[in-house]
């Protein structure tokens, strides 16, 4: 956010978002930029989705966590992985299992985390 503010401070910024968005970035940056709020889609959880069993479950949002557990409550993977703290916090509503968060929200950090978990599993 700090790097973004270096170029965006005082500017008009459009945020296309879901109708049910938490707007965490907008709330954090609102004192510094002019936010143009643009809700364009609805996030809705599909019912009766068949989710196959997997070794790892990687979820990227609180709504993804809810959707997963509403459709696959009985499966226990090797590890739960969350992209971001809000997603990890949502896991606690559904499971008491340990939740891992990659050091950065990047493909490389995710891959390193899974490789590390695999080493521990051996």
C-alpha positions as CSV (number, residue, x, y, z in Angstrom):
1,X,0.0,0.0,0.0
2,X,2.9,2.4,0.8
3,X,4.4,1.9,-2.7
4,X,1.0,2.4,-4.3
5,X,0.5,5.7,-2.4
6,X,3.8,7.1,-3.7
7,X,2.1,7.2,-7.2
8,X,-1.6,7.4,-6.2
9,X,-1.7,10.0,-3.4
10,X,-4.3,12.6,-4.1
11,X,-5.5,10.8,-7.3
12,X,-8.9,9.5,-8.3
13,X,-8.8,5.7,-8.1
14,X,-11.6,3.4,-9.3
15,X,-12.1,0.2,-7.4
16,X,-14.1,-2.4,-9.3
17,X,-15.3,-4.9,-6.7
18,X,-17.8,-7.4,-5.5
19,X,-21.0,-6.1,-3.9
20,X,-20.1,-7.9,-0.7
21,X,-16.4,-6.8,-0.6
22,X,-14.8,-6.0,2.7
23,X,-13.2,-3.0,1.0
24,X,-10.1,-3.3,3.3
25,X,-7.8,-1.6,0.8
26,X,-10.2,1.2,0.2
27,X,-10.7,1.8,3.9
28,X,-7.0,1.9,4.5
29,X,-6.3,4.3,1.6
30,X,-9.4,6.6,1.8
31,X,-7.6,9.3,3.8
32,X,-5.0,9.7,1.0
33,X,-6.9,9.1,-2.3
34,X,-10.3,9.8,-3.8
35,X,-12.0,6.5,-4.1
36,X,-14.5,5.8,-6.8
37,X,-16.4,2.8,-5.6
38,X,-17.7,0.6,-8.4
39,X,-19.4,-2.7,-7.3
40,X,-19.7,-4.8,-10.5
41,X,-20.3,-8.4,-9.5
42,X,-21.9,-10.6,-6.8
43,X,-20.0,-13.3,-5.0
44,X,-22.4,-16.2,-4.4
45,X,-21.6,-19.6,-3.0
46,X,-22.6,-22.5,-5.3
47,X,-24.6,-25.3,-3.6
48,X,-23.9,-29.0,-4.0
49,X,-20.5,-28.7,-5.6
50,X,-18.5,-32.0,-5.7
51,X,-15.0,-31.2,-4.5
52,X,-12.5,-34.0,-4.8
53,X,-10.2,-35.0,-2.0
54,X,-6.8,-33.3,-2.1
55,X,-3.6,-33.2,-0.2
56,X,-3.6,-29.5,0.2
57,X,-6.5,-27.0,0.3
58,X,-5.4,-23.5,-0.7
59,X,-8.1,-20.8,-0.4
60,X,-7.8,-17.1,-1.3
61,X,-10.7,-15.4,0.5
62,X,-13.1,-15.7,3.4
63,X,-15.9,-16.5,1.0
64,X,-13.8,-19.3,-0.6
65,X,-13.3,-20.8,2.9
66,X,-17.1,-20.7,3.6
67,X,-17.8,-22.2,0.2
68,X,-15.3,-25.0,0.6
69,X,-16.6,-26.1,4.1
70,X,-20.3,-25.8,3.1
71,X,-19.6,-28.3,0.3
72,X,-16.8,-30.5,1.7
73,X,-16.9,-30.5,5.5
74,X,-15.6,-34.1,6.0
75,X,-12.3,-34.1,4.2
76,X,-9.0,-33.6,6.1
77,X,-6.1,-32.6,3.8
78,X,-2.5,-32.7,4.8
79,X,-2.6,-28.9,5.3
80,X,-4.8,-25.9,5.1
81,X,-3.3,-23.0,3.3
82,X,-4.6,-19.4,3.3
83,X,-3.6,-16.5,1.2
84,X,-3.7,-13.7,3.6
85,X,-4.6,-13.3,7.3
86,X,-8.3,-12.6,6.8
87,X,-8.6,-15.9,5.0
88,X,-6.7,-17.7,7.7
89,X,-9.0,-16.2,10.3
90,X,-12.0,-17.5,8.5
91,X,-10.7,-21.0,8.6
92,X,-11.0,-20.8,12.5
93,X,-14.8,-20.7,12.1
94,X,-14.7,-24.1,10.4
95,X,-11.7,-26.1,11.6
96,X,-9.3,-26.3,14.6
97,X,-6.5,-27.5,12.3
98,X,-3.4,-25.5,11.8
99,X,-3.6,-23.0,8.9
100,X,-0.4,-22.0,7.0
101,X,0.1,-18.7,5.3
102,X,2.8,-18.2,2.6
103,X,5.3,-15.4,3.5
104,X,4.1,-13.4,0.5
105,X,0.9,-13.7,-1.7
106,X,2.9,-15.0,-4.7
107,X,3.1,-18.3,-6.6
108,X,6.8,-18.6,-5.6
109,X,6.1,-18.3,-1.9
110,X,3.2,-20.7,-2.1
111,X,5.4,-23.3,-3.9
112,X,8.1,-22.9,-1.2
113,X,5.5,-23.4,1.5
114,X,4.2,-26.6,0.0
115,X,7.7,-27.9,-0.6
116,X,8.5,-27.2,3.1
117,X,5.4,-28.9,4.2
118,X,6.2,-31.9,2.1
119,X,9.7,-32.1,3.6
120,X,8.2,-32.1,7.1
121,X,5.7,-34.9,6.0
122,X,8.5,-37.2,5.0
